[in-house]
Amino acid sequence: MSTAGPGRRVTIVAARHREAVALVAAEGPGAELSVLCVEEDGKDGRAALDRALADAERRGCRVTGAPRTVGAPDGGGHAALLRELRTLKPQRVRLADPDPAHVSYDEERELPVHDEPAENAAAALTALAAVREHQLESGTPVFVDCHRAGADARPDAASQPRYPHPAHWLTEGFDGRLSAFLPSAAGVVRWTQREPGGTAWQGPELLPGPRLMPGLRVVRDLYGFPHLFALRRIPLKDGGDDIAVVRATQYRTGHPLTPWHSLGSPNSGNRHRSREVGFPAAAFDGTGGLSVFVRNFGHSVSYRHQGADGTWTPWQHLRGVRVADELVTVTTAGGETELFARARDSAAVLRWYRSGPDGVWTEDRTVPFSPRPGSLAAGPEPGTVVFRDLRTNEPCVWWPGARGPVPLGGADEGAGPVTGVRGVEAAGLPYSLLVRSGPGGACAVGVHAEGRADAGVWWNALPADSAVMPATVRDRAGVVTLATLTAGSQLGLAHRESPSGGFEFGHWYTV
């Protein structure tokens, strides 16, 4: 099973040829690339794209045909894009940022100022609508990456997706069966394990959720129910869109979700400010309370809290340093929620914590590490955060009270978050198991004694690649399962061969 071989069909849609250059450069080896442009471009733009496509071929991509212009500013782009998508049948689509962050604000006109051409966002929204329609017609999931644009000037920030794929997209339900959730162009798709511990699955199944953006956060509560968080576009009467944070819950594995409940946003009702709301991060504390955080229009943090009794607070503001759209929540051993955020204008990380669900949030600016953009994630052990070092790319773990981060090895391999699970037993001792992406989508598993990452991590490559961040879960029976997404958009799975022996995994199978 490999995503690096031929057959990963990727279509890039851009406003013009020059805007497609960065999207082509972001694609790794092994893709069959096609490029669609909404508008015609000049000679220089076409030449720049030709060079980018030649570079892509040298690194192992296959370019299928010359770039094609399919639409025009008169509104004919949607139908033309849909016709091309029906022919190309892409498995993945790369787009520009439909909602770029502003770089300044025009006080006189009360409008945000962007350094991205407005046609980029317009083309991305047109393409999103066309890809959604194509997926609904074909019944086959299409996965979308929106290339981030806006005010974050840190190295590599622009290469990160606007709507992140979930890090913990494989999860155990209340009845012991596993579910896999991934965001697609037309909404969330789900695969469901038929029996606890079994290898028979059903899916992919498209879950209802109109106009969801192609990102997802999956969080389990204290009872084992998975909660899904996303962003949804809602048309406004005076034009434009409001973007709201929405949440749905799966109470019965394999059964319909609850309806998507809107939590609004800190800038709700303003079509210019609302569209820049960041992607939500969420966590349950030890009392069952839920906190949801987003980056707001002013590039600081806003949050809502739902108490154990179900009562929600209004959106509240955490003052402090401006942050990038990269928030991570962790739950400590004492059941308290903490928030980490990468700073927008420096290499720093900010931390907010409080004592108890009614305590006052305190900002901590002394976090002693600088992460690569897009690499922050909650660690498998309570209160820990895992990231890739900004200078070396090496995965590291840190927790409050530690003098500095602990390196985990694998500095030269891969990008993106590192996640995992704890409590994996071997020879009567507990271990933490880590998973990460390697070059070209390759996957690796690492193991260290629980609570002793400083004693060393043993990394092993997996005989599988993944088009998204690989995921892992340990179920209540102690069985560890790994999940990937294959080049053909199938769910790939493997189970640990022994629940208490070594860390070898059995044969991989797809569903």
ZAMARGU-4260 file (C-alpha; in steps of 0.2 Angstrom, whole numbers, plus 5000, padded with zeros to 4 digits):
<rodrens>
0) 5000/5000/5000 | 5008/5016/4995 | 5003/5034/4991 | 5020/5037/4982 | 5016/5027/4967
5) 5007/5033/4951 | 4988/5036/4953 | 4986/5050/4966 | 4976/5061/4955 | 4978/5079/4961
10) 4969/5094/4952 | 4975/5112/4956 | 4963/5126/4953 | 4969/5144/4953 | 4963/5161/4948
15) 4977/5162/4935 | 4993/5153/4930 | 5004/5163/4942 | 4993/5159/4957 | 4995/5140/4953
20) 5014/5141/4955 | 5014/5139/4974 | 5001/5126/4974 | 5011/5115/4962 | 5026/5118/4972
25) 5017/5111/4988 | 5013/5094/4980 | 5025/5080/4984 | 5031/5066/4972 | 5020/5053/4965
30) 5005/5064/4960 | 4996/5064/4943 | 4995/5083/4942 | 4982/5093/4932 | 4980/5112/4933
35) 4964/5122/4930 | 4964/5141/4929 | 4948/5152/4930 | 4956/5166/4920 | 4969/5168/4906
40) 4986/5175/4911 | 5000/5184/4903 | 5015/5177/4896 | 5026/5179/4912 | 5012/5170/4922
45) 5011/5155/4910 | 5030/5154/4909 | 5031/5153/4928 | 5019/5139/4929 | 5028/5130/4915
50) 5044/5130/4926 | 5034/5125/4941 | 5027/5110/4932 | 5044/5105/4925 | 5051/5106/4943
55) 5036/5095/4949 | 5040/5082/4935 | 5059/5082/4941 | 5054/5078/4959 | 5043/5063/4954
60) 5026/5070/4948 | 5017/5066/4932 | 5009/5081/4923 | 4993/5076/4914 | 4991/5089/4900
65) 4994/5107/4898 | 4985/5119/4911 | 4968/5124/4905 | 4958/5140/4907 | 4940/5135/4911
70) 4931/5151/4916 | 4929/5170/4916 | 4924/5183/4928 | 4907/5183/4921 | 4901/5169/4932
75) 4904/5155/4920 | 4918/5147/4930 | 4907/5135/4941 | 4899/5125/4926 | 4916/5124/4917
80) 4925/5118/4932 | 4912/5105/4935 | 4914/5098/4918 | 4932/5097/4920 | 4931/5088/4936
85) 4919/5075/4929 | 4933/5071/4916 | 4948/5072/4928 | 4940/5063/4943 | 4953/5070/4955
90) 4955/5062/4972 | 4963/5078/4979 | 4961/5096/4975 | 4972/5110/4979 | 4965/5128/4981
95) 4970/5145/4986 | 4964/5152/5003 | 4946/5157/5002 | 4947/5168/5017 | 4965/5175/5019
100) 4969/5185/5034 | 4971/5204/5033 | 4987/5213/5034 | 4980/5230/5040 | 4963/5239/5042
105) 4956/5254/5033 | 4948/5263/5048 | 4940/5276/5036 | 4931/5263/5026 | 4930/5250/5040
110) 4937/5237/5029 | 4951/5225/5031 | 4966/5226/5019 | 4973/5211/5011 | 4989/5208/5001
115) 4981/5194/4991 | 4972/5198/4975 | 4953/5196/4978 | 4951/5185/4963 | 4961/5171/4972
120) 4948/5169/4986 | 4934/5171/4973 | 4941/5157/4962 | 4944/5146/4978 | 4926/5148/4983
125) 4920/5144/4965 | 4931/5129/4965 | 4925/5123/4982 | 4907/5124/4976 | 4911/5114/4960
130) 4921/5101/4969 | 4906/5098/4982 | 4894/5096/4968 | 4906/5084/4959 | 4908/5073/4975
135) 4889/5073/4978 | 4886/5067/4960 | 4900/5054/4960 | 4898/5048/4977 | 4917/5047/4979
140) 4926/5057/4992 | 4937/5071/4986 | 4949/5079/4998 | 4953/5097/4998 | 4969/5107/5003
145) 4967/5126/5004 | 4984/5134/5003 | 4985/5147/5018 | 4988/5165/5014 | 4988/5181/5025
150) 4997/5189/5039 | 5008/5176/5047 | 5025/5179/5041 | 5034/5165/5050 | 5045/5153/5039
155) 5035/5140/5031 | 5018/5147/5037 | 5011/5150/5020 | 5013/5131/5016 | 5002/5126/5029
160) 4983/5122/5026 | 4970/5134/5030 | 4959/5120/5036 | 4969/5107/5045 | 4966/5088/5043
165) 4962/5081/5061 | 4977/5073/5070 | 4966/5061/5080 | 4954/5056/5067 | 4953/5038/5072
170) 4943/5036/5088 | 4935/5023/5099 | 4916/5025/5103 | 4906/5022/5118 | 4902/5004/5113
175) 4921/4999/5109 | 4920/5001/5090 | 4931/5012/5081 | 4926/5026/5069 | 4937/5036/5057
180) 4932/5054/5052 | 4940/5064/5038 | 4934/5081/5030 | 4930/5081/5012 | 4924/5093/4999
185) 4906/5089/5002 | 4907/5086/5021 | 4913/5074/5034 | 4916/5056/5028 | 4916/5041/5041
190) 4921/5023/5041 | 4914/5012/5055 | 4921/4996/5062 | 4907/4983/5062 | 4913/4974/5078
195) 4925/4979/5092 | 4943/4973/5087 | 4937/4966/5070 | 4944/4969/5053 | 4927/4972/5044
200) 4922/4990/5041 | 4909/5000/5032 | 4911/5016/5023 | 4916/5029/5017 | 4899/5036/5022
205) 4896/5055/5019 | 4888/5063/5034 | 4876/5077/5032 | 4883/5094/5035 | 4880/5107/5021
210) 4893/5121/5017 | 4906/5114/5029 | 4924/5120/5026 | 4936/5106/5022 | 4944/5104/5040
215) 4939/5095/5056 | 4943/5093/5074 | 4938/5077/5083 | 4938/5077/5102 | 4932/5063/5114
220) 4922/5067/5130 | 4924/5059/5147 | 4911/5046/5142 | 4920/5041/5125 | 4908/5050/5114
225) 4917/5059/5099 | 4913/5077/5096 | 4916/5085/5079 | 4921/5103/5077 | 4921/5112/5060
230) 4918/5129/5051 | 4902/5132/5041 | 4898/5146/5029 | 4881/5154/5031 | 4874/5166/5018
235) 4870/5184/5025 | 4855/5193/5018 | 4865/5209/5013 | 4878/5198/5004 | 4894/5188/5008
240) 4895/5175/5021 | 4895/5173/5040 | 4907/5159/5046 | 4902/5150/5061 | 4910/5137/5072
245) 4899/5121/5072 | 4899/5105/5082 | 4891/5088/5080 | 4892/5073/5092 | 4891/5054/5088
250) 4882/5046/5103 | 4880/5029/5094 | 4894/5022/5083 | 4888/5020/5065 | 4872/5030/5068
255) 4868/5048/5062 | 4877/5062/5071 | 4867/5075/5080 | 4863/5090/5070 | 4877/5102/5068
260) 4875/5115/5082 | 4881/5133/5078 | 4892/5141/5092 | 4893/5157/5081 | 4910/5166/5081
265) 4918/5181/5090 | 4914/5192/5075 | 4898/5185/5070 | 4887/5194/5058 | 4901/5205/5050
270) 4904/5197/5033 | 4922/5205/5032 | 4927/5200/5050 | 4918/5184/5052 | 4926/5176/5037
275) 4943/5176/5045 | 4939/5166/5061 | 4952/5153/5064 | 4950/5135/5065 | 4943/5129/5082
280) 4952/5119/5095 | 4943/5111/5109 | 4945/5100/5125 | 4935/5093/5139 | 4941/5096/5157
285) 4940/5083/5171 | 4923/5090/5176 | 4915/5087/5159 | 4916/5105/5154 | 4920/5110/5136
290) 4931/5124/5131 | 4932/5130/5112 | 4945/5142/5106 | 4948/5151/5090 | 4959/5165/5083
295) 4948/5180/5081 | 4949/5194/5068 | 4961/5204/5079 | 4973/5189/5079 | 4971/5186/5097
300) 4961/5171/5106 | 4942/5170/5109 | 4933/5156/5118 | 4917/5149/5124 | 4914/5137/5138
305) 4901/5124/5141 | 4899/5119/5159 | 4895/5101/5165 | 4876/5107/5166 | 4876/5111/5147
310) 4876/5130/5150 | 4886/5140/5137 | 4895/5157/5141 | 4896/5170/5127 | 4912/5172/5117
315) 4925/5179/5128 | 4942/5187/5124 | 4959/5182/5130 | 4971/5197/5129 | 4989/5194/5125
320) 5001/5192/5111 | 4994/5191/5093 | 4993/5173/5088 | 4993/5163/5072 | 4979/5152/5067
325) 4987/5137/5076 | 4979/5133/5093 | 4981/5116/5102 | 4973/5111/5118 | 4979/5099/5131
330) 4971/5091/5147 | 4983/5089/5162 | 4984/5075/5174 | 4973/5085/5185 | 4959/5087/5172
335) 4963/5105/5168 | 4962/5112/5151 | 4977/5122/5144 | 4979/5131/5128 | 4995/5133/5117
340) 4996/5145/5102 | 5010/5149/5090 | 5013/5168/5090 | 5009/5177/5074 | 5024/5189/5073
345) 5038/5179/5082 | 5044/5162/5084 | 5037/5160/5101 | 5023/5150/5108 | 5010/5156/5121
350) 5002/5146/5134 | 4986/5150/5144 | 4981/5140/5160 | 4969/5142/5175 | 4965/5133/5191
355) 4949/5125/5189 | 4934/5128/5177 | 4930/5145/5186 | 4948/5151/5187 | 4955/5166/5178
360) 4965/5162/5162 | 4984/5167/5164 | 4995/5170/5149 | 5012/5162/5150 | 5025/5169/5138
365) 5040/5159/5145 | 5037/5143/5134 | 5055/5138/5130 | 5053/5132/5112 | 5050/5138/5094
370) 5039/5126/5083 | 5038/5124/5064 | 5022/5131/5058 | 5009/5117/5057 | 5018/5105/5069
375) 5010/5109/5086 | 4999/5094/5093 | 4994/5087/5110 | 5006/5074/5116 | 5000/5056/5121
380) 5003/5059/5139 | 4993/5072/5150 | 4998/5090/5149 | 5011/5087/5135 | 5013/5096/5118
385) 5023/5088/5104 | 5030/5099/5089 | 5044/5100/5077 | 5059/5111/5081 | 5059/5127/5070
390) 5078/5125/5066 | 5081/5107/5065 | 5064/5099/5061 | 5066/5086/5075 | 5051/5081/5084
395) 5051/5086/5102 | 5040/5085/5117 | 5038/5098/5131 | 5027/5100/5147 | 5025/5114/5159
400) 5039/5113/5172 | 5051/5105/5161 | 5067/5115/5159 | 5067/5113/5140 | 5060/5102/5126
405) 5065/5083/5125 | 5071/5078/5107 | 5062/5063/5100 | 5073/5059/5085 | 5069/5059/5066
410) 5075/5077/5062 | 5078/5074/5044 | 5061/5065/5040 | 5044/5072/5036 | 5034/5087/5041
415) 5018/5091/5051 | 5012/5085/5068 | 5017/5070/5078 | 5004/5061/5088 | 5001/5045/5098
420) 4993/5035/5112 | 4999/5031/5130 | 4997/5015/5140 | 5003/5003/5127 | 5009/4988/5137
425) 5024/4977/5134 | 5032/4965/5146 | 5021/4972/5160 | 5027/4990/5157 | 5018/5005/5150
430) 5024/5014/5134 | 5019/5029/5124 | 5017/5025/5105 | 5020/5040/5092 | 5016/5041/5074
435) 5022/5054/5061 | 5023/5057/5043 | 5039/5055/5034 | 5046/5060/5016 | 5033/5058/5002
440) 5019/5053/5014 | 5029/5038/5022 | 5024/5034/5040 | 5034/5029/5055 | 5030/5023/5073
445) 5040/5027/5088 | 5040/5020/5105 | 5047/5026/5122 | 5044/5021/5140 | 5029/5031/5147
450) 5035/5047/5155 | 5053/5044/5149 | 5055/5051/5132 | 5072/5057/5138 | 5077/5039/5138
455) 5076/5038/5119 | 5063/5034/5106 | 5064/5019/5094 | 5057/5023/5077 | 5052/5010/5064
460) 5046/5014/5046 | 5029/5007/5042 | 5026/4998/5025 | 5012/5010/5021 | 5011/5029/5016
465) 4997/5041/5020 | 4989/5055/5011 | 4985/5063/5027 | 4993/5063/5045 | 4992/5044/5050
470) 4982/5041/5066 | 4982/5028/5080 | 4971/5023/5094 | 4972/5010/5109 | 4955/5003/5112
475) 4948/4997/5129 | 4954/4979/5126 | 4972/4986/5124 | 4972/4983/5105 | 4982/4997/5095
480) 4976/5001/5078 | 4985/5012/5065 | 4975/5021/5051 | 4981/5029/5035 | 4973/5036/5019
485) 4979/5028/5003 | 4983/5036/4987 | 4966/5029/4981 | 4957/5038/4995 | 4954/5021/5004
490) 4956/5019/5023 | 4971/5008/5027 | 4972/4999/5043 | 4984/4988/5054 | 4983/4981/5071
495) 4997/4977/5084 | 5000/4959/5083 | 5001/4956/5102 | 4992/4967/5115 | 5006/4965/5127
500) 5022/4959/5117 | 5032/4968/5105 | 5027/4983/5094 | 5025/4974/5077 | 5010/4977/5067
505) 5001/4964/5056 | 4996/4965/5038 | 4989/4981/5031 | 4971/4980/5023 | 4960/4993/5015
510) 4942/4997/5016
</rodrens>
